[in-house]
Structure formats: structure tokens, C-alpha cells
């Protein structure tokens, strides 16, 4: 009996040591698992912060890129404004030079007209002097003839009547010649006065046409300035509207980012609360396990005390009760074996429950991983759809560029056609002007007058000036059209980049987050 009791004590001590070793090993495994989960949570949190910092760096880089593009756009607009103002100043200077040249031509024409009038007055004076000299000669001849007639009067009365008749006939002839001379002089003077009147009328018409062209040019310049001012106002209004829209979009984006960040923090706090609840549940289970172990130990201590009391009683019993004691010891050992079996059964049930809890946690983590994969697949599908939409926009943009290029080609063909028409008109005008000048030179070659040629040259210069102004206006319109097309291009590019950024932000933050996942460590199993 004593040997059996000692063996039983040894077996109980061995079982206790095994139980303590198992408990220590289990607690050590739980501590290792807890430290591993905590390390994985720290790693996941660090990865989330790194992703967040990377996103912030990308956002800052994108903002800097937008600022750089905005600075380049402002610089381009300022340079374009400087260039336009320089071109406007050059055009004004050229217009002033043309106007000054026109006035110089006008003054030169007036000087030529005055010189021509002085020349006509000089010719008129010479003509009067020649007429006076001729009249004086005629009067002298008449006096000489009268003197000869008076000298010959004494020659004979038979020649007197013949001489008087000859004198009368000669006088009538001279009067007829004088009347014809006066008639020719009056006709020549009338023709000269009509020519001077026609010349003055032509000069007035040319001056009126020059003033009309000048006023038309000034009206065109004023209209062009008003058009530029209107376009500048429209450009400023559009820029203000675009800036207001961009600021509103920026405010909406910041509000969305703050909302998403708030939701991310809420999810983070919810995960932390879940982790705290899970830790509390583990602590509660650990306390229950310690409580069960303490109760088991107290029960074993009571059993050991009872065994000690039974051993003391057995030492005082007589040998007569040996078989009865042995039978009681056998019954007690059977009871202890039954209790041990119940204890092992309870421990197995507890272990099974822990394994089921771990399996449920693992299944929940796998389900969350599956949901995350589904979200990632949906995000990937959205990204692919956005890529398709962007490809469609690129195709539409290429089609628009092709249409714009074709339109520019058609405009170039129309411009060349108009230029050919203008060249033909210029050639026809130059041919007509050359014919008019040659005709006028043929008419005025004897009088050496080049005033009409000067007026034709002035008219041709006015025509050339009008053609040059029209060509400058067309070039300015073409340049403005090209600049507006470039502005539209850069604006469309900025809009596309803004849409891409908004889409990426939406894809990055829609229905998912990269903050700390308290069960991220379970995904590696």
C-alpha cells in the first residue's frame, strides 16, 4: 500500500510537472503569437503610413507640376501680350510713317501743282508778251504801210483808188485775221480754263478719296482695337471663371480628402477598438484558464491532503484491515482515474474550443481577404474602364486634331486662292494704272507735266498700303486663331490631367482604405 501510495504520489507529481510544462509552453506560444501579431500590426501600420506619405508626396509633386504648368502658362500669356503690344506699337509706328509719307506726297503734289500753276502763269505771260510784240510789230507795219501809202499818194490819182481798194481789202483781211486770232486765243484760253478746272476737280476727288481711305483705315483700326479689347475682356472673364472653377474643384477635392481621411481614421479607430476587444477577450479567457488551473490545483491539494490523512490512518490501522484498505485504495484509485479522465476530457474540450475560435478567426480573416481581393478586382476593372475611356478620349482628340489640321489646310488653300485673286487684281490695277499713265504721258508730253503720274503713283501706293494692311490683318487673325487653338489644347490637356488625378484619387480611396488592418497578419496563413 505504501509503495502504491508513493508511486501514485510520484505519478501525480509527474502529471503536475507535465501540466505546468504544458501550461508554460502554451503561454509561451501565446506570447510569441501575440508578439508576432503585434509586430505584424506595426509592420502593416508602417506600410499604411508609408503609402499615405507616398500619396502625400505624389499629391505635392502633382501640385508642384500644376504650379509649374500654371507659371509656364502665365509666362506664355505675358510673352504673348508683350509680343502683341510690340506688334501694335510697330503697326502704329508704321501707320504714322505711312500717314507722314502720305502727307509728304500730298505736300509734294501741292508743290508740283503750284509749280505747274507758276509755269502756266509764266507761259501765259510769255504768250501775252508775244502777242503784244506781235501786235506792236503789226502796228508798226501798219504805220509803215500807212506812211508808204501817204508817201505814194502823190504818185497819181489813177493809183489812188486801186491803192485804197487794196488798203481796204488788206484792212479787212487783217481784221479777219485779228478776229480769227482773237477767236483762237479765246478757244485756247477756254480750253486751258476747262483743263485747269478738270485738274482741280481731279485733285479734289483724289484728296477726297485719300481722306476716305484714311478715315476707313482709322475706323478699321478702331474696330480692330475694340475687337482686341473685347477678346481680352472675354479672355480675362474666361480665366477668372476657370480659376474660380479650379478653386471650387480644389475645395471639393480637399473636402473629399478630409472626409476620406476622417473615414480612414474612423476605420482605424474601429480596428483598434476591435483589437482592444479581442485582447480583452483573450485576457478574460486567460484569466478563466488561470482560474480553472487554480481550482484544479486546489482540488489536487485537497486530494493530496486527503491522501496524506489516509496514509496516516493506514499506518495506525491494523493489519486486519489491510485487505479492506487495499480494496478502498483500489476504489479510490478507480475514482481518481475517473476524475483524471474527466479532467483530460474537460481539457480536450477547452482545447477544441480554442481551436474552433482560432479557426473561426482564420476563416473570418480569409473572408476579409476574399472581400479585399474582390474590391481590388473591382478597382482594377474600374482602372481598365478608365483606360478605355481615356483611349476613347485620345481617339476623339486625334480625330479633332485631324479635323483641325484639315481645316487649317482648307484655310491655307482659301488664303492662297484669295492671294492669287488679290495678285490678279493688283496686276490688273497696275496694268490699268500703267495704261492710264502712258495715256496721260502721251497727252501731256508736250507740256512736260507729271502731276497725273504722281497721282497715279499715290493711288497705287494707297492701294498697296490697303493690301498690306489687309494682309497684316489676315496674318493677325491667323495668329490669333492659332494662339486660341494652342490655348484650347493646353486647357484640354489640363482638364484631362485633372480628370485623371480625380479618377486616381477616387480609385485610391473609393470603398477601401490602406490604413491599419488589425487582422492583416492572419492573411499570411
C-alpha positions in Angstrom: 0.0 0.0 0.0 2.8 2.4 0.9 4.6 1.6 -2.4 1.4 2.2 -4.3 0.8 5.5 -2.5 4.4 6.6 -3.2 4.0 5.6 -6.9 0.7 7.4 -7.0 2.4 10.5 -5.5 5.2 10.3 -8.0 2.8 9.9 -10.8 0.8 12.9 -9.6 3.9 15.0 -9.3 4.9 13.9 -12.8 1.5 14.8 -14.1 1.7 18.2 -12.3 5.1 18.8 -13.8 3.8 17.9 -17.3 0.7 20.1 -16.7 3.0 23.0 -15.7 5.3 22.4 -18.6 2.3 22.3 -21.0 0.9 25.4 -19.5 4.2 27.2 -19.7 4.7 26.0 -23.3 1.1 27.1 -24.2 1.6 30.5 -22.5 5.0 30.9 -24.2 3.4 30.0 -27.6 0.6 32.5 -26.9 3.1 35.2 -26.0 5.1 34.5 -29.2 1.9 34.6 -31.2 0.8 37.9 -29.6 4.2 39.4 -30.1 4.2 38.2 -33.8 0.7 39.7 -34.3 1.8 42.9 -32.7 4.9 43.0 -34.9 2.7 42.3 -38.0 0.3 45.1 -36.9 3.3 47.5 -36.5 4.6 46.5 -40.0 1.1 46.9 -41.5 0.7 50.3 -39.8 4.1 51.4 -41.0 3.3 50.2 -44.6 0.0 52.2 -44.3 1.9 55.3 -43.2 4.4 54.8 -46.0 1.6 54.5 -48.5 -0.1 57.6 -47.0 3.2 59.5 -47.1 3.8 58.3 -50.7 0.4 59.5 -51.7 1.0 62.9 -50.0 4.4 63.2 -51.8 2.6 62.3 -55.1 0.0 64.9 -54.4 2.7 67.5 -53.6 4.6 66.6 -56.7 1.4 66.9 -58.8 0.6 70.3 -57.2 4.1 71.5 -58.0 3.7 70.2 -61.5 0.4 72.1 -61.8 2.1 75.2 -60.4 4.9 74.9 -62.9 2.4 74.5 -65.8 0.4 77.5 -64.5 3.6 79.5 -64.3 4.5 78.5 -67.8 1.0 79.4 -69.0 1.2 82.8 -67.3 4.7 83.3 -68.8 3.4 82.3 -72.3 0.4 84.7 -71.9 2.7 87.5 -70.7 5.1 87.0 -73.6 2.2 86.8 -76.0 0.8 90.1 -74.5 4.3 91.7 -74.8 4.5 90.5 -78.4 1.0 91.8 -79.3 1.7 95.1 -77.6 5.1 95.3 -79.5 3.3 94.4 -82.8 0.6 97.0 -82.0 3.3 99.7 -81.4 5.1 98.7 -84.6 1.8 98.8 -86.5 1.0 102.3 -85.0 4.5 103.5 -85.9 4.2 102.1 -89.4 0.7 103.7 -89.7 2.2 107.1 -88.6 5.1 106.6 -91.0 2.6 105.9 -93.8 0.5 108.8 -92.9 3.5 111.1 -92.8 4.6 109.7 -96.1 1.1 110.3 -97.5 1.2 113.9 -96.2 4.6 114.3 -97.8 3.3 113.0 -101.1 0.3 115.4 -100.7 2.6 118.3 -100.0 4.8 117.3 -102.9 1.7 117.1 -105.1 0.6 120.6 -103.9 4.1 121.9 -104.6 4.1 120.3 -108.0 0.6 121.9 -108.6 1.9 125.3 -107.5 5.0 124.9 -109.7 2.7 123.9 -112.6 0.5 126.9 -112.0 3.5 129.1 -111.9 4.7 127.5 -115.1 1.3 128.1 -116.7 1.3 131.7 -115.4 4.8 132.1 -116.9 3.7 130.6 -120.2 0.6 132.9 -120.1 2.9 135.9 -119.5 5.1 134.8 -122.3 2.1 134.3 -124.6 0.8 137.8 -123.7 4.3 139.3 -124.3 4.5 137.5 -127.6 1.0 138.7 -128.5 1.9 142.3 -127.5 5.1 142.1 -129.5 3.2 140.7 -132.5 0.6 143.5 -132.1 3.3 146.1 -131.8 5.0 144.7 -135.0 1.7 144.7 -136.7 1.0 148.3 -135.6 4.5 149.3 -136.8 3.9 147.6 -140.1 0.5 149.3 -140.3 2.1 152.6 -139.6 4.9 151.9 -142.1 2.3 150.9 -144.7 0.2 154.0 -144.0 3.3 156.1 -144.3 4.2 154.4 -147.5 0.6 154.9 -148.6 0.8 158.5 -147.8 4.1 158.8 -149.5 2.7 157.1 -152.5 -0.5 159.1 -152.5 1.2 161.8 -154.6 2.2 159.2 -157.2 -1.0 159.5 -159.0 -4.7 159.7 -158.7 -5.0 156.8 -161.1 -3.4 154.6 -158.5 -5.2 156.2 -155.6 -8.4 154.2 -155.9 -6.6 151.0 -156.5 -4.4 151.7 -153.5 -7.4 152.5 -151.4 -9.1 149.3 -152.5 -6.0 147.3 -151.8 -5.7 149.0 -148.4 -9.4 148.4 -147.6 -9.1 144.8 -148.7 -5.9 144.4 -146.7 -7.5 146.0 -143.7 -10.5 143.7 -143.9 -8.1 140.8 -144.2 -6.1 142.0 -141.2 -9.4 142.4 -139.2 -10.4 139.0 -140.3 -7.1 137.6 -139.2 -7.3 139.6 -136.0 -10.8 138.2 -135.3 -9.6 134.7 -136.1 -6.6 135.3 -133.8 -8.9 136.5 -131.0 -11.2 133.5 -131.6 -8.3 131.1 -131.4 -7.0 132.8 -128.3 -10.4 132.6 -126.7 -10.7 129.0 -127.6 -7.3 128.2 -126.2 -8.0 130.2 -123.0 -11.3 128.4 -122.6 -9.6 125.0 -123.2 -6.9 125.9 -120.7 -9.5 127.0 -118.1 -11.5 123.8 -118.6 -8.3 121.8 -118.3 -7.4 123.7 -115.0 -11.0 123.1 -113.7 -10.8 119.4 -114.6 -7.4 119.2 -112.9 -8.7 120.9 -109.8 -11.7 118.6 -109.7 -9.4 115.6 -110.1 -7.3 116.8 -107.3 -10.3 117.3 -105.1 -11.6 113.8 -105.9 -8.2 112.3 -105.3 -7.9 114.2 -102.0 -11.4 113.1 -101.0 -10.6 109.5 -101.9 -7.4 109.8 -99.8 -9.3 111.2 -96.8 -11.9 108.5 -97.3 -9.3 105.8 -97.3 -7.6 107.4 -94.2 -10.9 107.6 -92.3 -11.8 104.0 -93.4 -8.3 102.8 -92.1 -8.9 104.7 -88.8 -12.3 103.1 -88.5 -10.8 99.7 -89.2 -8.1 100.3 -86.6 -10.7 101.5 -84.0 -12.9 98.4 -84.8 -9.8 96.1 -84.5 -8.8 97.7 -81.2 -12.4 97.3 -79.9 -12.3 93.7 -81.1 -9.0 93.1 -79.3 -10.3 94.8 -76.1 -13.5 92.6 -76.3 -11.4 89.5 -76.8 -9.1 90.5 -73.9 -12.2 91.0 -71.7 -13.6 87.7 -72.8 -10.2 86.1 -72.1 -10.0 87.6 -68.6 -13.6 86.6 -67.9 -12.8 83.0 -69.1 -9.6 83.0 -67.0 -11.5 84.2 -63.9 -14.3 81.7 -64.5 -11.7 78.9 -65.0 -9.8 80.0 -61.9 -13.0 80.1 -59.8 -13.9 76.6 -61.1 -10.5 75.3 -60.3 -10.6 76.7 -56.8 -14.1 75.2 -56.3 -12.8 71.8 -57.6 -9.8 72.2 -55.2 -12.1 73.0 -52.3 -14.3 70.0 -53.2 -11.2 67.7 -53.5 -9.9 68.9 -50.2 -13.3 68.3 -48.5 -13.4 64.8 -50.1 -9.8 64.1 -48.9 -10.7 65.3 -45.4 -13.8 63.2 -45.5 -11.9 60.1 -46.7 -9.2 60.8 -44.1 -11.8 61.0 -41.4 -13.4 57.8 -42.6 -9.9 56.2 -42.7 -9.3 57.3 -39.1 -12.7 56.1 -38.1 -11.9 52.7 -39.6 -8.5 52.8 -37.9 -10.1 53.6 -34.6 -12.8 50.9 -35.1 -9.9 48.4 -35.9 -8.1 49.5 -32.8 -11.3 49.1 -30.7 -11.8 45.6 -32.2 -8.2 44.7 -31.4 -8.7 46.0 -27.8 -11.9 44.0 -27.5 -10.0 40.9 -28.9 -7.2 41.5 -26.4 -9.7 41.9 -23.6 -11.4 38.7 -24.6 -8.0 36.9 -24.7 -7.2 38.3 -21.3 -10.6 37.2 -20.0 -10.0 33.7 -21.4 -6.5 33.7 -19.9 -8.0 34.7 -16.5 -10.6 31.9 -16.8 -7.8 29.4 -17.7 -5.8 30.5 -14.7 -8.9 30.4 -12.5 -9.6 26.8 -13.7 -6.0 25.8 -13.2 -6.0 27.3 -9.7 -9.2 25.4 -8.9 -7.7 22.2 -10.3 -4.6 22.8 -8.2 -6.7 23.4 -5.1 -8.6 20.2 -5.8 -5.3 18.3 -6.3 -4.0 19.9 -3.0 -7.2 18.7 -1.2 -6.7 15.3 -2.7 -3.1 15.2 -1.6 -4.2 16.2 1.9 -6.8 13.5 1.9 -4.1 11.0 0.7 -1.8 12.1 3.5 -4.6 11.7 6.1 -5.5 8.3 4.6 -1.8 7.3 4.8 -1.6 8.3 8.4 -4.8 6.4 9.1 -3.5 3.4 7.3 -0.3 3.5 9.4 -2.5 3.3 12.6 -4.8 0.6 11.3 -4.1 -2.9 11.9 -3.1 -5.5 9.6 -6.6 -7.0 9.8 -7.9 -4.1 7.8 -5.2 -4.4 5.1 -7.4 -6.1 2.5 -10.2 -3.6 3.2 -7.8 -0.8 2.9 -6.5 -2.2 -0.3 -10.0 -2.5 -1.7 -10.7 1.1 -0.6 -7.5 2.2 -2.2 -8.4 0.4 -5.4 -11.8 2.0 -5.4 -10.2 5.4 -4.6 -7.7 4.9 -7.4 -10.5 4.0 -9.8 -12.3 7.2 -8.7 -9.1 9.2 -9.2 -8.7 7.6 -12.7 -12.2 8.6 -13.4 -11.6 12.1 -12.3 -8.4 12.3 -14.3 -10.3 11.1 -17.3 -12.9 13.8 -16.7 -10.1 16.4 -16.3 -8.5 15.3 -19.6 -11.9 15.3 -21.3 -12.5 18.9 -20.0 -9.0 20.0 -21.2 -9.7 18.4 -24.6 -13.0 20.3 -24.8 -11.3 23.5 -23.8 -8.5 23.0 -26.4 -11.1 22.1 -29.0 -13.0 25.3 -28.2 -9.8 27.3 -28.5 -9.0 25.7 -31.9 -12.5 26.4 -33.1 -12.1 30.0 -32.1 -8.8 30.2 -33.9 -10.3 28.5 -36.9 -13.2 31.0 -36.9 -10.8 33.9 -36.7 -8.8 32.4 -39.5 -12.0 31.9 -41.6 -13.0 35.5 -40.9 -9.6 36.7 -41.9 -9.7 34.6 -45.1 -13.2 36.1 -45.8 -11.9 39.6 -45.3 -9.0 38.8 -47.6 -11.5 37.5 -50.1 -13.6 40.7 -49.8 -10.4 42.7 -50.2 -9.5 40.8 -53.3 -13.0 41.4 -54.7 -12.5 45.2 -54.0 -9.1 45.1 -55.7 -10.6 43.3 -58.7 -13.4 45.9 -58.9 -10.8 48.7 -58.6 -8.8 47.0 -61.4 -11.9 46.8 -63.5 -12.6 50.5 -62.9 -9.0 51.3 -63.8 -9.3 49.3 -67.1 -12.6 51.0 -67.8 -10.9 54.4 -67.2 -8.1 53.4 -69.5 -10.6 52.5 -72.2 -12.4 55.9 -71.7 -9.1 57.7 -71.9 -8.2 55.8 -75.1 -11.6 56.8 -76.5 -10.9 60.4 -75.5 -7.4 60.2 -77.1 -9.0 58.8 -80.3 -11.5 61.6 -80.2 -8.7 64.1 -79.6 -6.7 62.7 -82.5 -9.8 62.9 -84.7 -10.3 66.5 -83.6 -6.7 67.3 -84.4 -7.1 65.7 -87.8 -10.2 67.8 -88.4 -8.3 70.9 -87.2 -5.4 70.1 -89.5 -7.7 69.6 -92.4 -9.5 72.9 -91.6 -6.1 74.7 -91.4 -5.2 73.2 -94.8 -8.5 74.3 -96.3 -7.9 77.8 -94.8 -4.4 77.8 -96.3 -5.9 76.8 -99.7 -8.5 79.6 -99.4 -5.9 82.0 -98.4 -3.7 81.1 -101.4 -6.8 81.4 -103.6 -7.6 84.9 -102.2 -3.9 85.8 -102.5 -4.0 84.8 -106.2 -7.2 86.8 -106.7 -5.5 89.8 -105.0 -2.4 89.4 -107.1 -4.6 89.3 -110.2 -6.4 92.4 -109.1 -3.1 94.1 -108.3 -1.8 93.1 -111.7 -4.9 94.4 -113.4 -4.8 97.6 -111.4 -1.1 98.1 -112.1 -1.8 97.4 -115.8 -4.7 99.9 -115.8 -2.6 102.4 -113.9 0.3 101.9 -116.3 -2.0 102.3 -119.3 -3.5 105.5 -117.7 0.0 106.9 -117.0 1.1 106.1 -120.6 -2.0 107.7 -122.0 -1.6 110.7 -119.8 2.1 111.0 -120.7 1.1 110.9 -124.4 -1.4 113.6 -123.7 0.9 115.8 -121.6 4.2 115.0 -123.2 4.4 118.4 -125.0 3.7 120.3 -121.7 6.1 118.2 -119.6 3.5 117.7 -116.8 3.9 114.6 -114.5 1.2 115.5 -111.9 -1.1 112.8 -113.1 1.7 110.2 -112.9 2.3 111.4 -109.3 -1.4 111.0 -108.5 -1.4 107.5 -110.1 1.7 106.6 -108.1 0.0 108.0 -105.0 -3.1 106.0 -105.8 -1.1 102.8 -106.3 0.7 103.4 -103.0 -2.6 103.8 -101.3 -3.8 100.6 -102.9 -0.5 98.8 -101.9 -0.9 100.2 -98.3 -4.5 98.9 -98.2 -3.4 95.5 -99.5 -0.6 95.3 -96.9 -2.9 96.3 -94.1 -5.4 93.6 -95.3 -2.5 91.1 -95.3 -1.4 92.1 -91.8 -5.0 91.9 -90.6 -5.3 88.4 -92.1 -2.0 87.3 -90.6 -3.0 88.7 -87.2 -6.3 86.8 -87.4 -4.4 83.6 -88.3 -2.0 84.1 -85.4 -4.9 84.8 -83.1 -6.7 81.6 -84.3 -3.5 79.6 -83.8 -3.0 81.0 -80.4 -6.6 80.3 -79.4 -6.1 76.7 -80.7 -3.0 76.4 -78.5 -4.9 77.7 -75.5 -7.7 75.3 -76.1 -5.1 72.5 -76.4 -3.4 73.3 -73.1 -6.7 73.8 -71.4 -7.9 70.4 -72.7 -4.6 68.8 -71.5 -5.0 70.4 -68.1 -8.6 69.2 -67.9 -7.6 65.6 -68.8 -4.8 65.7 -66.2 -7.3 67.0 -63.6 -9.8 64.2 -64.6 -7.0 61.6 -64.4 -6.0 62.9 -60.9 -9.6 62.9 -59.7 -10.1 59.4 -61.1 -6.9 58.1 -59.5 -7.9 59.7 -56.1 -11.4 58.1 -56.5 -9.9 54.7 -57.3 -7.4 55.1 -54.5 -9.9 56.0 -51.8 -13.3 54.6 -53.0 -14.8 51.9 -50.8 -11.4 50.8 -49.5 -8.6 52.1 -47.3 -4.9 51.3 -46.7 -4.9 52.1 -43.0 -4.1 49.6 -40.3 -5.9 46.3 -40.5 -5.9 44.5 -37.2 -6.2 41.1 -38.8 -3.7 41.7 -41.6 -1.3 39.2 -40.0 -3.8 36.4 -40.5 -3.7 36.8 -44.3 -0.2 35.2 -44.4 -1.5 31.9 -43.1 
